[in-house]
Amino acid sequence: MKKYSKLPYFILFSIVILVFACNQATNKKDKETILKGSTTIYVDETLAPIIEDQVAVFENEYKAEIKLVTKSESETVNSLFNEKAAIAILSRSLTTEEEKIFKQRKINPKITIFATDAVAFISNKSNKDTLVALNDVISFMQGKPVASIKGLVFDNLNSSTVRYMNSLAGIKAIPEKGVFSFKSNDEVIKYVSKNEGMIGVVGVNWLSQPLPAMQKYVDNVTTLGVKGLKGDNYYIPSQNNIAEGKYPLARDLYIINCQGFSGLGMGFASFVAGDVGQRIILKSGLLPVRIPTRKFTIIGKDQNDKK
């Protein structure tokens, strides 16, 4: 210790902190494996219900503790780049430019597609019209008057649904008139269930797996059939229509793992993309990337049974 005694106190203190931080990082990697330990996952708020189900089963099966942080898509992506998060779940993959940023940090993101979700349009149950043309919604978002649409309601200005619809409409920001936003999908559902003539834009998972307190509001809205930009038929966001490519507002879901080591990010992604995780997705009403197989046991009759 004598050789350090001549160092200024603040330099010595900095060295101690640096060594401690390195030890903490090393200990985290040592304690965390693909099936045990603790970690935090940031998830796009529109995808929260299905991920909560996955985490509940994963934690029950393994010695793992996962903290879910639900944010808007924009906030979730920023958390990755600000290094607040190392694992994120989004309705889009990373762009080429975003991947370059991680590679500059010597991190190769592991990206896993695990399901196909859908953006759903909902209206008040009392509305007689249960159909909407995607072209009309796009025109309304471009600021053009559409007689059949009184207003559009989104969950969050920074959400994946806003980004998705803005991209379809070819606009950078939603118009100031006729388009409203709240803070969550639940708030959109509640608002539409109480107001006639409004069309809500939500992730379909919030309709197929509502919390008990939300069931009465979900029961008071109708999921609209949507006509795509091509063809004349209207389709609801059912599992079958998504699988057959008929529903025009389907989107793939991704787990983006930037941990840089074999931790729970890798284990959780493998679980969700595996047999059990895919069964959870199938049951939720979303479309799994792989349809889980079913095993049947055929019991033959004994010859004596035929008599």
KATA-V451873 format. One record per residue. N is the residue number from 1. RES is the residue in one small letter. SS is DSSP state (alpha for helix, beta for strand, coil for the rest). OMEGA is omega as a letter, one per 20 degrees, with the letter a starting at -180 (none if undefined). Layout:
n=(N,N)
res=(RES,RES)
ss=(SS,SS)
omega=(OMEGA,OMEGA)
This chain:
n=(1,2,3,4,5,6,7,8,9,10,11,12,13,14,15,16,17,18,19,20,21,22,23,24,25,26,27,28,29,30,31,32,33,34,35,36,37,38,39,40,41,42,43,44,45,46,47,48,49,50,51,52,53,54,55,56,57,58,59,60,61,62,63,64,65,66,67,68,69,70,71,72,73,74,75,76,77,78,79,80,81,82,83,84,85,86,87,88,89,90,91,92,93,94,95,96,97,98,99,100,101,102,103,104,105,106,107,108,109,110,111,112,113,114,115,116,117,118,119,120,121,122,123,124,125,126,127,128,129,130,131,132,133,134,135,136,137,138,139,140,141,142,143,144,145,146,147,148,149,150,151,152,153,154,155,156,157,158,159,160,161,162,163,164,165,166,167,168,169,170,171,172,173,174,175,176,177,178,179,180,181,182,183,184,185,186,187,188,189,190,191,192,193,194,195,196,197,198,199,200,201,202,203,204,205,206,207,208,209,210,211,212,213,214,215,216,217,218,219,220,221,222,223,224,225,226,227,228,229,230,231,232,233,234,235,236,237,238,239,240,241,242,243,244,245,246,247,248,249,250,251,252,253,254,255,256,257,258,259,260,261,262,263,264,265,266,267,268,269,270,271,272,273,274,275,276,277,278,279,280,281,282,283,284,285,286,287,288,289,290,291,292,293,294,295,296,297,298,299,300,301,302,303,304,305,306,307)
res=(m,k,k,y,s,k,l,p,y,f,i,l,f,s,i,v,i,l,v,f,a,c,n,q,a,t,n,k,k,d,k,e,t,i,l,k,g,s,t,t,i,y,v,d,e,t,l,a,p,i,i,e,d,q,v,a,v,f,e,n,e,y,k,a,e,i,k,l,v,t,k,s,e,s,e,t,v,n,s,l,f,n,e,k,a,a,i,a,i,l,s,r,s,l,t,t,e,e,e,k,i,f,k,q,r,k,i,n,p,k,i,t,i,f,a,t,d,a,v,a,f,i,s,n,k,s,n,k,d,t,l,v,a,l,n,d,v,i,s,f,m,q,g,k,p,v,a,s,i,k,g,l,v,f,d,n,l,n,s,s,t,v,r,y,m,n,s,l,a,g,i,k,a,i,p,e,k,g,v,f,s,f,k,s,n,d,e,v,i,k,y,v,s,k,n,e,g,m,i,g,v,v,g,v,n,w,l,s,q,p,l,p,a,m,q,k,y,v,d,n,v,t,t,l,g,v,k,g,l,k,g,d,n,y,y,i,p,s,q,n,n,i,a,e,g,k,y,p,l,a,r,d,l,y,i,i,n,c,q,g,f,s,g,l,g,m,g,f,a,s,f,v,a,g,d,v,g,q,r,i,i,l,k,s,g,l,l,p,v,r,i,p,t,r,k,f,t,i,i,g,k,d,q,n,d,k,k)
ss=(coil,alpha,alpha,alpha,coil,coil,coil,coil,alpha,alpha,alpha,alpha,alpha,alpha,alpha,alpha,alpha,alpha,alpha,alpha,alpha,alpha,alpha,alpha,alpha,alpha,alpha,alpha,alpha,alpha,alpha,coil,coil,coil,coil,beta,beta,beta,beta,beta,beta,beta,beta,beta,alpha,alpha,alpha,alpha,alpha,alpha,alpha,alpha,alpha,alpha,alpha,alpha,alpha,alpha,alpha,alpha,alpha,coil,beta,beta,beta,beta,beta,beta,beta,beta,beta,coil,alpha,alpha,alpha,alpha,alpha,alpha,alpha,alpha,alpha,coil,coil,coil,coil,coil,beta,beta,beta,beta,coil,coil,coil,coil,coil,alpha,alpha,alpha,alpha,alpha,alpha,alpha,alpha,alpha,coil,coil,coil,coil,coil,beta,beta,beta,beta,beta,beta,beta,beta,beta,beta,beta,beta,beta,beta,beta,coil,coil,coil,coil,coil,coil,beta,beta,beta,alpha,alpha,alpha,alpha,alpha,alpha,alpha,alpha,coil,coil,coil,coil,coil,coil,coil,coil,coil,beta,beta,beta,beta,coil,coil,coil,coil,coil,alpha,alpha,alpha,alpha,alpha,alpha,alpha,alpha,alpha,alpha,coil,coil,coil,coil,coil,coil,coil,coil,coil,beta,beta,beta,coil,coil,coil,alpha,alpha,alpha,alpha,alpha,alpha,alpha,alpha,alpha,alpha,coil,coil,coil,beta,beta,beta,beta,beta,beta,coil,alpha,alpha,alpha,alpha,coil,coil,coil,alpha,alpha,alpha,alpha,alpha,alpha,alpha,coil,coil,beta,beta,beta,coil,beta,beta,beta,coil,coil,coil,coil,coil,coil,beta,beta,coil,coil,coil,alpha,alpha,alpha,alpha,alpha,coil,coil,coil,coil,coil,coil,beta,beta,beta,beta,beta,beta,beta,beta,coil,coil,coil,coil,coil,coil,alpha,alpha,alpha,alpha,alpha,alpha,alpha,alpha,alpha,alpha,coil,alpha,alpha,alpha,alpha,alpha,alpha,alpha,alpha,alpha,alpha,coil,coil,beta,beta,coil,coil,coil,coil,coil,coil,coil,coil,coil,coil,coil,coil,coil,coil,alpha,alpha,alpha,alpha,coil)
omega=(a,a,r,a,a,r,r,a,a,r,r,r,r,r,r,r,a,r,r,a,r,r,r,r,r,r,r,r,a,a,a,r,a,a,r,a,a,r,r,r,r,a,r,a,a,a,a,a,a,r,r,r,a,a,a,a,a,r,r,a,a,r,a,r,a,r,r,r,a,a,r,a,a,a,r,r,r,r,r,a,r,r,r,a,r,r,a,r,a,r,r,r,r,r,r,a,r,r,r,a,r,r,r,r,a,r,r,a,r,a,a,r,a,r,r,a,r,r,a,r,a,r,r,a,a,r,a,a,a,a,r,r,r,r,r,r,r,r,a,r,r,r,r,r,r,a,a,a,r,r,r,a,r,a,a,a,a,a,r,r,r,r,a,a,r,r,r,a,a,r,a,a,a,a,a,a,r,a,a,r,r,a,a,r,r,a,r,a,r,a,a,a,a,a,r,r,r,r,r,r,a,r,a,a,r,r,a,a,a,r,a,a,a,a,a,r,r,r,a,r,r,r,a,r,a,r,a,a,r,r,a,a,r,a,r,a,r,r,a,a,r,a,a,r,a,a,a,a,r,r,r,r,a,r,a,a,r,a,a,r,a,a,a,r,r,a,a,r,r,r,a,a,a,a,a,a,r,r,r,r,r,a,a,a,r,a,r,r,r,r,a,r,r,r,r,r,a,a,a,r,r,r,a,a,a,a,none)
